[in-house]
Amino acid sequence: MLWIALINKAGTGLWMGAAALYFTLVTGLSVAEVGVLLGVSGAVGIAGAPLAGHLADRFPVTRIIIGAQLQQAVALLALLTTDNFSLLLLYSAVNSLADRGANVLTKLYAARIAGPDRTTYQAVQRTVSNAGWALGGLAGALALAVRTTHAYQALLLGNVVSFLVAAALTLRCAEPPSPSRLVTDSTESASAVESAAGSAPAPVGSPSNPWRDRSYLLFTVTEAALFLDDAVLQVGIPLWIVHATDAPHGLAPLLMVLNCVLVVCCQVPLSRFGSTPDRARALLVPLAACFVVGCAALTASTLGGTWLAVTALTAAAVALTFAEILHAIASWELSIALAPDDAQGAYLGVHGLSSSAQRSGGPLLVTAVIAAGPLAWPALGAGVIVTVAAQSRLVRKRLIRQSPAAGHAVADVPAPAPTQSDATTPWTT
């Protein structure tokens, strides 16, 4: 799965830097049409996370991952067949839906296969993914220097090939054990499963429903705000450099490279500080501090002079990158720890809405902050402090309600009445 992450993100890195240029220079869309296409397809993609999580609680997760990879390959390949805006919008939306679903499925696979080492595994996977992004981005930059239609098409085809290779490799991956169902050999008869269980199947209660779990939904809402570091780094800083500071425009891609290098170097070493739910919750304080420092540095970058601007913007990028790293660790551990075992996929799918919502709304909020001026950055930092305080309190109360015997958090919905065989009867495929 780590090789798959490397190949997948390298392909995505090839295409993402060229996507907007492909739609304008090759298919002939206007800038406004490209904005609508990317915005609408991103909004459609929000549904991919809960849909994938729901399916993963009912079917083998590796097969759903393969389906998402093939869906992305087909949707991207279809972009080469037309320059019609409506069709391009449709194919982009189909790709976005699978992309957001695949992210949730990959996290779920990591949680099931790595067990108690899930935080370290996720850190390694995130490091590998960032390395893939960097490699793909560098290769894409070289290809874009050619500036021909065939170069853009080659980058798109390179991304398609990466998904096909990833799907072939996923076929070789074993299906991880699922806490919500008993994974058995396809040749095993139903009677053999019943015999292994020691008794005939007995009725069990309905699995937990994340949409009726108020505290988990509130946790997801606060997560959307804490994912803002992504929008600030990718959208806010480049626009801020161009419109508000004396820094050279070429600083923007260098800060993105710095971000990737810091993630690759620091994600795994820092993951040990979030190995338990309580330790992950404790990371929220330094996370907020890093975000506030980054916002203050962005304000300072406008005080005048090229060197001050470059220094302040570099400090902002470093601080916001560490906020990103700490949030990735805390978010990963808490999203799993607060999810009941019988509906892990569904809960992670709902949690995936937070990053999807940020991708749609984050750029709008960040551009509004830029329009408001330098003093709006500290206001954004203050909002993150309030969000962190609310999430910390919410997580603490939920962890207190956790049942050590059950091994997962108690949801805010009424539990089904226990039956005599609840302790021994497994879920079956």
ABEGO torsion letter per residue (X at the ends): XAAAAAAAAAAAAAAAAAAAAAAAAAAGBBAAAAAAAAAAAAAAAAAAAAAAAAAAAABBAAAAAAAAAAAAAAAAAAAAABABAAAAAAAAAAAAAAAAAAAAAAAAAAAAAAEAAAAAAAAAAAAAAAAAAAAAAAAAAAAAAAGBAAAAAAAAAAAAAAAAAAAAAAAABBBBBBAABBBBBAABBAAAAAAAAGBBBBBBBBBBBAAABAAAAAAAAAAAAAAAAAAAAAAAAAAAAAAABABBAAAAAAAAAAAAAAAAAAAAAAAAAAABAAAAAAAAAAAAAAAAAAAAAAAAAAAEEAAAAAAAAAAAAAAAAAAAAAAAAAAAAAAAAABBAAAAAAAAAAAAAAAAAAAAAAAAAAAAAAAAEAAAAAAAAAAAAAAAAAAAAAAAAAAAABBAAAGBBBBABBBBBBBAAAAABBBBX
